[in-house]
Amino acid sequence: MRQNHSPWIHELTRTEFFPRLSSDITTDITIVGSGIAGVSTAFFLLKETNKKIVLIEANKIARGATGHNAGQIVSYFERPFSDIVSEFGLEKTADAQKEIEDTWILLDLMYTEAGLDIPFSRFVGHAGFSSYDQVLRHLRDSHARKEAGLLEETFRISESADFVNTIPEMYKDFYTLVPHELVLSLLETRDVSFCAVISYQKGCINSALFCEEVVVYLHATYKDRLRIYEHTPIGKIVLKDGRALLDAGTHTVATETVILCTNGFENLLIINESGLDIDTKFHESVQGTIGYMSGYLEKMNKPPLAVSYFTDPDASNNDPYFYLTRRQYEYEGNKEYNLISVGGPELRVEDKYAYSHELLYPEEMGEKIDQFVRKTYETDSNKSITYKFTWHGLMGYTPNGIRRIGFEPKNKVLMYNIGCNGVGILPSIFGGKRIASLLNGATSTMIFDPQ
């Protein structure tokens, strides 16, 4: 068993921390949670409103799920696009997908305004498929994306795949037949079972370091409107008519609006005194899943990369898959390396409140990742891989795989920006912008609206 040792946390350098709450306070807006969702929400609220903001974190800024992920930035939902269309309709699904894809602009805005110089890469990433069922599922998505007017992904299928002659004619314009060697080359794999690859914009960043740097910028820029408290867990929220009280142990926060930017399943009691009880199933339905990752260093002789490998030939919604990120990393004496981060094994959390970042890293999870790397990835260090980092993080999955952003229907004093759903960076940032728009009077409906 190993320690939970994240490379993103390892890179953090902040030595001065924010205080814990030491008195009762009053504010306009309180944000609970300081990961990528909470920090993005604070950024856009401070930028687009004149409200006074309190940002409260139970532990330290960005040390939760934001500091324990794989570092990939992607714009897709972890649910087939065509399946979302069947639930919400083409127009609303297209609007949501376009907003997430446009969130690259918001990420650039945050990066530029905060004056950051941390590594941040954008490039064409890939997803590799090993079965006809997977190919068909993504061809259906490509067809739906075109109907929605979205940018098309580049879809390449091996000309030697045994199913080439059975692909329905309706999909002929959505893929190109290429030599099998090209598919393997794009995926940087020697595993010949991969028969197709989709390519689209991806990226990588240390989201924990990003959050920490943005918070430092916000604190310096908005001294008169932003207060930040660490090591201040909230145990209870009492919603009243037009305001809320947050119980922080020995002290309280009185606020006009409270925004939950958490994983969505904290041990948090919410009492609505001005109307119907908040449906506790809403919170309990956010399923906790532990994702396991390992990382090792290579020479920095290759460009950044982000790839998903669908190794299970099944094409069901809940398919496990491996994901690999290669990015610039400074380690030991400021020498530059590529950090290869690999994840895939997951474990559903039956008792969500029992999870802790202090839990040890199971050897069997590391073995699964190592077996995948040795079989699939064309590593420079295949004969001898030393994993410098082994880490896990808790992800919140909403029942329909769609992030929840907006007002609590039974009391608009409470708002949400929750639900990682496995791909949290861009949706979290969009959620922050959406929250600011709603508080500025936006009335449009979206598939993200809490039901």
C-alpha positions, 0 to 999 in steps of 0.5 A, a space after each residue: 500500500 502506498 500513500 496518496 501522493 498527487 503530482 499536482 499537490 506536489 507542485 503547489 508552493 504556497 506557504 501562506 494560508 488563509 485563516 479559518 473563520 473566527 467570528 460571525 460574519 455577514 456577506 452577499 454571496 457565500 461559495 462553499 468549496 474552493 476547487 475549480 468550480 468554487 474558484 471559477 464561480 468566485 472569479 466570474 462573480 467578482 468580475 461581473 457583479 459588485 457583490 461581496 463574496 466569501 469563499 469557504 473551504 473545509 480544508 485547503 484550497 484546491 486540495 480536494 478532487 481538483 488536486 487529485 485528477 488526471 490533468 486532462 482538459 476535454 469538452 465532451 460529456 461522459 455520456 454519448 451525445 446522441 443519448 443526451 439528445 434523446 433526453 433533452 432534444 437536439 437544440 438544448 443538447 447542442 446549446 450545452 455542448 457548444 457552451 462547454 466547447 466555448 469554455 476554452 475561451 473562458 479558461 484563456 480569460 482566467 489564465 490571462 487576467 490572473 497573469 499566470 505563467 504555469 504550464 498550460 497546453 492545448 493540442 489535438 488529443 485522441 480516443 482509441 476504440 477496439 470494437 465495432 460497437 464502440 465505433 458505431 456508438 461514436 458514429 451515431 454521435 458524429 451524425 447527431 453533432 452534424 445535425 446540431 451544427 457543431 464542429 465535426 471530430 476527425 474520425 479515422 478507421 483502420 482500412 483492415 478492420 473486419 467490420 469496414 464493409 458493414 458500416 451503415 451507408 448513412 455514416 460514410 461521410 463521417 469517417 476516413 479509412 486509413 492504414 492501421 499503422 496510422 491509427 496505432 501511431 496517433 494513439 502511440 500504442 503497439 496494441 493492434 486491437 485498436 481499430 479506430 481513433 477520434 481526434 479533437 481538441 484537448 489540453 492539460 493543466 495542473 488545475 490545483 496550481 491554476 486554482 491556487 494562482 487564481 485565488 492569489 490574484 483574486 485576493 489581491 485584486 478584490 480586497 474590498 469584496 473577497 474574504 477567504 477562509 480555509 479549514 472551515 467546514 460547513 455542517 448545516 445550511 438553513 435557508 430562510 426567505 431571502 437569506 441563509 445561515 451557514 453553520 461553521 461550528 462555533 461561528 455562522 455566516 449570514 448570506 443572501 445567496 449560498 452556492 455549493 461548489 462541492 462534489 455534491 455529497 458532503 455530509 451537509 444538512 440543508 434545512 429550508 425554513 421558507 418552503 418545502 423541504 429540499 429533497 435530500 435524494 437530490 444530494 444523495 443521488 450524486 454517486 461517489 466514485 474513487 478514481 485511481 491514477 499513477 504517474 512516472 517521468 520520462 525525458 521531455 522529448 515528446 509534445 503534450 498528449 491526452 488519449 483515452 483508450 477504450 479497451 473493453 469491446 462493450 459499448 455500454 454507457 458505463 464502460 471503463 477506459 484508461 486515460 493517459 496524459 503527457 505533460 511538462 513537469 519540473 521535478 527534482 532540481 528544476 530539471 524538466 521531464 514529461 510526466 506520464 499520468 495514467 488512470 482508469 481503475 475506479 471504485 464505487 464508494 458505498 459510504 461516501 462520507 468514509 472517503 478520505 484523501 489520507 486513505 492508502 493507495 491499493 497495490 492492485 490498482 497500481 498493478 492494473 495501471 502498470 499492466 495497461 502501460 506495458 501492453 499499450 503505451 509506447 513508453 521510453 521506459 518500458 523495461 523499468 518504470 518507477 512510479 513517482 506518484 500514485 494517487 486517488 480522487 473522489 469524483 461526483 457522478 450525477 444520475 444523468 451525467 450532466 453537471 447541475 448548475 443553477 438555482 435550487 427550485 424550492 428556494 433560490 437562495 441556494 445555488 449549485 455548481 456540482 457534479 464532476 462526472 469524470 470530466 470536470 475542468 471545463 464544465 466547472 468553469 462554465 458553471 462559474 460563468 453561468 452562475 454569474 449570468 443567472 444572478 445578473 438576471 439571465 432567464 434562459 433554460 439549459 440542460 444543466 438546470 437543477 430539476 
